């Protein structure tokens, strides 16, 4: 197993590597999975995404992680904590994006919950956010299941987004 950061009952979250571009293309090339993102990505853009993630590991000590099935090691998606600018301040966002073939299995909620716990307990954060397209009901439900509530609506990436937030209690 490659560098696990977190594990749950069903999942392993590990650091991304350049070798993950091929697996990530299952999501990035799928117009349905990328419906609420500005666009799909080609392999070059997926490689740039991995580079961005690796830089986040170096600068923030965190980033998006590859989510694998604990039993099979199979690729499921990505989930992690990334820095995002909001109103001129850098906030830490829980992001998640899974392969369409595994939607509806609770993996995003399980991974996001593990990231929330990690953010509060390991990184010492007091607040986490998630940007969710106002039309992306499944992602909104994940944010709500992990205890987040809508703080406000913003315009970012040419989209209307809910800013979900949760603070350390």
C-alpha positions as CSV (number, residue, x, y, z in Angstrom):
1,X,0.0,0.0,0.0
2,X,1.3,3.4,-1.0
3,X,1.7,5.9,1.8
4,X,-1.7,5.8,3.6
5,X,-2.7,9.0,5.3
6,X,-6.0,7.9,6.7
7,X,-8.1,4.8,6.8
8,X,-11.7,4.1,7.7
9,X,-13.7,0.8,7.9
10,X,-13.9,0.5,4.1
11,X,-11.4,3.0,2.7
12,X,-7.7,3.9,2.5
13,X,-6.8,7.5,1.8
14,X,-3.3,7.9,0.5
15,X,-1.1,10.6,-1.0
16,X,-1.4,11.1,-4.7
17,X,1.5,10.3,-7.1
18,X,2.2,11.1,-10.8
19,X,1.1,7.4,-11.4
20,X,-2.5,8.3,-10.4
21,X,-3.2,10.4,-13.5
22,X,-4.6,7.4,-15.4
23,X,-7.0,6.4,-12.6
24,X,-8.0,10.1,-12.1
25,X,-8.9,10.3,-15.8
26,X,-11.9,8.0,-15.1
27,X,-13.4,10.9,-13.2
28,X,-11.9,13.9,-15.1
29,X,-12.9,12.6,-18.5
30,X,-16.5,11.8,-17.4
31,X,-18.9,14.7,-18.3
32,X,-21.4,13.5,-15.7
33,X,-18.9,13.3,-12.9
34,X,-17.5,16.7,-13.8
35,X,-20.9,18.3,-14.4
36,X,-20.4,20.8,-11.5
37,X,-16.8,21.7,-12.4
38,X,-15.8,24.2,-15.0
39,X,-15.0,21.4,-17.5
40,X,-13.7,17.9,-17.9
41,X,-9.9,17.5,-17.9
42,X,-7.5,16.0,-20.4
43,X,-4.4,14.0,-19.3
44,X,-2.2,17.1,-19.4
45,X,-4.7,18.9,-17.1
46,X,-5.0,15.9,-14.8
47,X,-1.2,15.9,-14.6
48,X,-1.3,19.6,-13.6
49,X,-3.9,18.7,-11.0
50,X,-1.5,16.1,-9.5
51,X,1.3,18.7,-9.5
52,X,-1.0,21.2,-7.7
53,X,-1.8,18.5,-5.2
54,X,1.9,17.6,-4.6
55,X,2.6,21.3,-4.1
56,X,-0.2,21.5,-1.5
57,X,1.4,18.6,0.4
58,X,4.6,20.6,0.6
59,X,3.1,24.0,1.4
60,X,0.1,23.1,3.5
61,X,0.9,19.6,4.8
62,X,-2.3,18.4,3.2
63,X,-4.1,18.1,-0.1
64,X,-6.4,15.8,-2.1
65,X,-5.8,12.1,-1.4
66,X,-6.5,9.1,-3.5
67,X,-9.4,7.0,-2.0
68,X,-9.1,3.3,-2.5
69,X,-11.2,0.3,-1.5
70,X,-9.6,-1.1,1.7
71,X,-10.5,-4.7,0.7
72,X,-9.4,-4.6,-3.0
73,X,-7.1,-1.6,-3.3
74,X,-9.2,-0.5,-6.2
75,X,-9.5,3.2,-7.1
76,X,-12.7,4.9,-6.0
77,X,-12.0,8.7,-6.2
78,X,-10.3,11.5,-4.3
79,X,-11.0,13.4,-1.1
80,X,-8.9,15.7,1.0
81,X,-8.3,19.1,2.5
82,X,-7.1,21.9,0.3
83,X,-6.5,25.6,0.8
84,X,-9.0,27.9,-0.9
85,X,-9.4,31.6,-0.9
86,X,-12.6,33.0,0.4
87,X,-13.2,36.7,0.9
88,X,-9.4,37.3,0.9
89,X,-8.7,34.7,3.5
90,X,-7.3,31.2,3.0
91,X,-9.7,28.6,4.4
92,X,-9.3,24.9,4.4
93,X,-11.8,23.0,2.2
94,X,-12.8,19.4,2.3
95,X,-13.1,18.4,-1.3
96,X,-14.4,15.1,-2.8
97,X,-14.8,13.7,-6.2
98,X,-15.6,10.0,-6.9
99,X,-15.9,7.8,-9.9
100,X,-19.5,7.6,-11.1
101,X,-19.5,3.8,-10.9
102,X,-19.2,4.0,-7.1
103,X,-21.8,6.8,-6.4
104,X,-24.4,6.0,-3.9
105,X,-22.3,3.7,-1.7
106,X,-21.5,6.3,1.0
107,X,-17.8,6.5,0.2
108,X,-17.8,10.3,-0.2
109,X,-19.4,10.8,3.2
110,X,-17.1,8.2,4.9
111,X,-14.0,9.8,3.3
112,X,-15.1,13.4,4.1
113,X,-15.9,12.5,7.7
114,X,-12.4,11.1,8.1
115,X,-11.0,14.3,6.5
116,X,-13.0,16.4,8.9
117,X,-11.7,14.4,11.9
118,X,-8.2,14.7,10.5
119,X,-8.5,18.4,10.0
120,X,-9.6,19.1,13.5
121,X,-7.5,16.5,15.4
122,X,-4.3,16.2,13.3
123,X,-4.0,19.6,11.6
124,X,-5.5,21.6,14.6
125,X,-7.9,23.5,12.4
126,X,-10.9,25.2,14.0
127,X,-13.0,25.5,10.9
128,X,-13.4,23.6,7.6
129,X,-15.4,24.6,4.5
130,X,-16.7,23.0,1.3
131,X,-17.6,24.7,-1.9
132,X,-20.7,23.1,-3.4
133,X,-22.4,24.1,-6.7
134,X,-25.9,25.2,-5.7
135,X,-27.4,22.6,-8.1
136,X,-25.2,19.7,-6.8
137,X,-27.6,18.0,-4.4
138,X,-25.5,14.9,-3.8
139,X,-22.5,16.9,-2.8
140,X,-24.6,19.1,-0.6
141,X,-25.9,16.0,1.1
142,X,-22.4,14.8,1.8
143,X,-21.5,18.2,3.4
144,X,-24.7,18.1,5.5
145,X,-24.1,14.5,6.6
146,X,-20.7,15.4,8.0
147,X,-22.2,18.3,10.1
148,X,-21.7,21.2,7.7
149,X,-24.3,24.0,7.2
150,X,-24.5,26.7,4.6
151,X,-22.7,29.8,5.6
152,X,-23.4,31.8,2.5
153,X,-23.6,31.7,-1.3
154,X,-20.7,33.0,-3.4
155,X,-19.8,33.4,-7.1
156,X,-16.5,31.6,-7.9
157,X,-15.2,29.7,-11.0
158,X,-18.1,31.3,-12.9
159,X,-20.6,29.4,-10.8
160,X,-22.9,30.0,-7.9
161,X,-21.6,28.0,-4.9
162,X,-22.8,27.3,-1.4
163,X,-20.1,27.7,1.2
164,X,-20.7,25.0,3.7
165,X,-18.8,25.2,7.0
166,X,-18.3,23.3,10.2
167,X,-16.4,24.6,13.2
168,X,-14.7,22.6,16.0
169,X,-17.2,22.2,18.8
